[in-house]
Amino acid sequence: MIYTADQTLQLKQHKFAHLLVEEKNHLLTLTLNRAEKKNALNPVLFKELAYALTYAHYTSDVWAVVIAAKGDVFCAGADLKAFSGATEETTSTVPEPNGEVVIGNVFNSLHKPCIAKVHAPVYAGGFLIVCGCSHVVASSNATFSLPEVKRGLYPFQVMQSLLQIMPPRTVLDLCIRAKTLTATDAEKIGLVSKVVEQNKLDEEVQLLVDEIFQFSPSAIRLGLEAFDNLKNIPEADAHQYLKQMLGECIQTEDAAEGMAAFIEKRKPVWKG
């Protein structure tokens, strides 16, 4: 992680310039708040997202994350002017990271369920957020597009993130032809988990959060950690590693509580 656990302890004392942060009932909600720039990801917003996600990683009381956005665009991708050297005054007090922010890696290391609540179009680097989440609930108003090739660029990092969730030919087609997908199109290829009407979006995300919270946060965290680590473990060693992870899971308080609740025929009370 590009922030230490100690650095994230002060999250509630920091001021965020482009991100709204709310923590309530085990849920951390992060809302992109740069609507005047169509929530384009500049270095400050990248840093704030990385900091908040690292906080979620280290904080046992956070069981899931929701990422939403203000304005009429969910995310327009990277702010090319900012990354070309244009400076911006900022009120953010989030500390500097201990390395380069590679947002795809930050999402991979979250190890918590993460839900993208997509109410509007997603472009270019905004896919890094959508692909980084474990679940994507989209409004029927949302669209998805990779227009980089129209500007002489290519979605290199997005391509890598897409390859984790769909077949290579589908990924290449999206990157090469710059098509605009409807939310329904995106659901068909696995980019979106569920499509709902705009007025049902908040309700659907809350139902998903409530469902996830019925299950062991510790088990889910260890499962997502294993999912992340399996990418770098040789296939011949995978089952031995997963056996070790099962042994670790069995030792948790949640496992003891889950088995006790099953025997006593009651709902478990998770500690996470």
Residue pairs with C-beta under 8 A, 6 or more apart in sequence:
1 54
1 57
1 58
1 106
1 109
2 50
2 54
2 97
2 98
2 99
2 100
2 101
2 106
3 50
3 51
3 54
3 55
3 95
3 97
3 98
4 98
5 58
7 51
7 54
7 95
8 51
8 54
8 55
8 58
8 59
11 21
11 51
11 52
11 55
12 23
14 51
14 92
14 93
14 94
14 95
15 91
15 92
15 93
15 94
16 33
16 48
16 52
16 92
16 94
17 44
17 45
17 48
17 90
17 91
17 92
18 32
18 33
18 34
18 42
18 44
18 45
18 48
18 92
19 30
19 31
19 32
19 33
19 45
19 48
19 49
19 52
20 29
20 30
20 31
20 33
20 70
21 28
21 29
21 30
21 31
21 52
22 28
22 29
22 31
23 29
23 62
26 61
26 62
26 63
26 64
26 213
26 217
26 272
27 62
27 63
27 64
27 65
27 66
27 209
28 52
28 55
28 56
28 59
28 62
28 64
28 65
28 66
29 65
29 66
29 67
29 68
30 49
30 52
30 53
30 65
30 66
30 67
30 68
31 67
31 68
31 69
31 70
32 39
32 45
32 67
32 68
32 69
32 70
32 74
32 75
33 39
33 69
33 70
34 40
34 42
34 45
34 70
34 71
35 69
35 70
35 71
35 72
35 73
36 71
37 76
37 79
38 71
38 72
38 73
38 75
38 76
39 45
39 69
39 70
39 71
39 73
39 74
39 75
39 76
39 126
40 75
40 76
40 77
40 78
40 79
40 82
41 49
41 75
41 77
41 78
41 79
41 103
41 125
41 126
41 128
42 78
42 79
42 82
42 83
42 88
43 82
43 83
43 101
44 88
44 90
44 92
45 79
46 101
46 103
47 92
47 94
47 96
47 97
47 101
48 92
48 94
49 103
49 106
49 129
50 97
50 101
50 103
50 106
51 94
51 95
51 97
53 65
53 106
53 107
53 110
53 114
54 106
54 109
55 62
56 62
56 65
56 110
56 112
57 109
57 110
57 111
57 112
60 217
60 272
61 272
62 112
63 112
63 113
63 212
63 213
63 217
63 220
63 272
64 112
64 113
64 114
64 115
64 209
64 212
64 213
65 110
65 112
65 113
65 114
65 115
66 114
66 115
66 116
66 117
66 205
66 209
67 114
67 115
67 116
67 117
67 129
67 133
68 117
68 119
69 75
69 118
69 119
69 120
71 120
72 120
73 120
73 121
73 122
73 123
74 118
74 119
74 120
74 121
74 122
74 126
74 142
75 122
75 123
75 125
75 126
75 129
76 123
76 124
76 126
77 123
77 124
77 125
77 126
77 127
78 124
78 125
82 88
102 157
103 128
103 129
103 132
104 128
104 131
104 132
104 157
104 160
104 161
106 132
107 114
107 128
107 129
107 131
107 132
107 133
108 132
108 228
109 228
110 132
110 224
111 221
111 224
111 225
111 228
112 220
112 221
112 224
113 134
113 135
113 212
113 220
113 224
114 132
114 133
114 134
114 135
115 133
115 134
115 135
115 136
115 137
115 205
115 208
115 209
116 129
116 130
116 133
116 135
116 136
116 137
116 138
117 137
117 201
117 202
117 205
118 130
118 136
118 137
118 138
118 139
118 142
118 183
118 192
119 138
119 139
119 141
119 142
119 198
119 201
120 139
120 141
120 142
121 142
121 143
121 144
121 145
122 129
122 130
122 142
122 143
122 144
122 145
123 145
123 146
123 147
124 145
124 146
124 147
124 148
124 155
124 158
125 155
125 157
125 158
127 144
127 146
127 155
127 158
127 161
127 162
128 157
128 158
128 161
130 136
130 144
130 191
130 192
131 158
131 161
131 162
131 164
131 165
131 191
132 161
134 224
135 193
135 194
135 208
136 186
136 191
136 192
136 193
136 194
137 192
137 193
137 194
137 196
137 201
137 204
137 205
137 208
138 183
138 186
138 187
138 192
138 194
138 195
138 196
138 201
139 183
139 195
139 196
139 197
139 198
139 201
140 182
140 183
140 184
140 195
140 196
140 197
140 198
141 183
141 198
142 183
142 186
142 192
142 195
143 180
143 181
143 182
143 183
144 180
144 181
144 183
144 185
144 186
144 191
144 192
145 178
145 179
145 180
145 181
146 155
146 158
146 174
146 175
146 178
147 178
148 154
148 155
148 175
148 178
149 175
149 176
149 178
150 178
154 175
155 175
158 175
159 171
159 172
159 175
162 170
162 171
162 174
162 175
162 191
163 171
165 190
165 191
166 189
166 190
166 191
170 189
173 179
174 181
181 189
181 191
183 192
183 195
184 195
186 192
186 195
187 193
187 194
187 195
194 204
196 204
212 220
213 270
215 270
216 252
216 254
216 255
216 257
216 258
216 268
216 270
216 272
217 254
217 270
217 272
218 249
218 252
218 253
218 254
218 255
218 270
218 271
218 272
219 249
219 252
219 254
219 255
219 258
221 272
222 245
222 248
222 249
222 252
225 245
226 241
226 242
226 245
229 241
230 238
230 241
230 242
233 241
249 255
253 271
254 268
254 270
254 271
254 272
257 268
257 269
257 270
257 271
258 268
260 268
261 267
261 268
261 269
